[in-house]
Amino acid sequence: MEKKKYTPQQRSVLFVSVVTSFITTFMGSALNLSVPNIEKDFGISAATVGWVITVYMLTCAALAVPFGRIADIIQRKKILWIGIMIFGICSAIGVFSGGMWMLILSRLGQGIGASMIFSTNIAILVGAFDEKMRGRVLGYSTSSTYVGLSAGPVLGGFLNHNFGWRSVFIAAAAVSAVAFYGAIRKLPEEKKEKFKQSMDWKGNILYVLAIVALMYGLSTVTTSKMGPYILAGGVILLFLFIRIELVQEEPVMDVRIFGQNLSYAFSNFAALLNYGATFAISYLISIYLQVIMGYDSQTAGIILIVSPVIMAVLSPVSGRLSDKHSPYIMSSIGMGFCAAALLLFAFLPQEGSLIRVILNLSLSGLGFALFTSPNTNAVMASAEKENYGVASSILATMRSIGHTTSMAIVTVVVGAYMGSSSLNQASPETIMSTIHTCFYVFTGLCIIGIFIALKRK
């Protein structure tokens, strides 16, 4: 019945938003299980092949906000279809990569395309629907994002196992072609409006350098001697960026809004804490299922699908409810469910039951569904129309930084308990202590997030 309420153009916007939300986040994690095969094919070190994953993540986070600003100035539809085109072409290049550097360059290009998509697809979606329908359609988009994130390792692992790692790039190129057709032929033309017209190049450069340094520093803080220094440099660059933006007439990011609009600031900070607290769930539980409970990787992947399936089913529902009820209250409740799930994971016994794991994953999926769509609704409702591109980009950046922070916490805890030992060398007791400690930390982050979320007006 709902579909009858959408115009053909609105359905096209929703379709493009859902598809691009899925494929860009899918490619962020789909190659994780392909790393050993890529390493073997090209005869390179593990450190080098790690850049296949890292360069995509860094590029997405660093360029999303600058492209959001460009999209707000020029035209969001144009930036979107150019981004999809770049993403698709670079996916095709990845298929035919004859060497490691060609593959890394294709991933860099994918990251550039994805950052252009992140900065526009949600902004275009929000602009195509009135306020009464915003939460509903954001529910579809955010569920697609989480399905892409969560299903990436599972589907990517399946493709890699059966068809080789290049098949992941083939799938990305094919989906991109469909999205490109929808974006260039089906999306409505935008009205030319006189929004802010100048680019803050100094702010853009500082922002990119700060985000790259922060994320790379977080990723290597315990594995590289330079990691802590790079992280500290990122913090300094971020403070310098904020100082410069405070006096700019037309900044790349109006940082003053974070002080003037508490709802906007707290909604973004809540997103950062939620992503930081929950992203590593699949990583830690996959270790628990395989190393402690003895399941193979394929079975573990199927079990882990529970959470994104619930997320996909319930996100549109929670988004629709956030149109009728306070998105602030709903997202706060969702954060509470996430905290409960994390706390239950912290008490998983060594001799655990599969039912208990599935119930915990179900609870976390419910928490994700109740948090993400209403919180995204709250963020976009707090932004002015002319700033939708930047608002969408900042939210995507919060996700990327949250993901990096989550894995950095895991790295620190693993180093504290296991040192340089591998999972095969560590005792089950040590692995369980590591998992428990990680979830205690993540529960703490989520509890802080609850109070932050409740502070919103």
ABEGO torsion letter per residue (X at the ends): XAAAABBAAAAAAAAAAAAAAAAAAAAAAAAAAAAAAAAAAAGBBAAAAAAAAAAAAAAAAAAAAAAAAAAAABBAAAAAAAAAAAAAAAAAAAAABABAAAAAAAAAAAAAAAAAAAAAAAAAAAAABBAAAAAAAAAAAAAAAAAAAAAAAAAAAAAAAAAEAAAAAAAAAAAAAAAAAAAAAABBBBBBBBBBABBBAAAAAAAAAAAAAAAAAAAAAAABAAAAAAAAAAAAAAAAAAAAAAABABBABBAAAAAABAAAAAAAAAAAAAAAAAAAAAAAAAAAAAAAAGBBAAAAAAAAAAAAAAAAAAAAAAAAAAAABBAAAAAAAAAAAAAAAAAAAAABBABBBAAAAAAAAAAAAAAAAAAAAAAAAAAAAABBAAAAAAAAAAAAAAAAAAAAAAAAAAAAAAAAAAEABBAAABBAAAAAAAAAAAAAAAAAAAAAAAAAAAABX
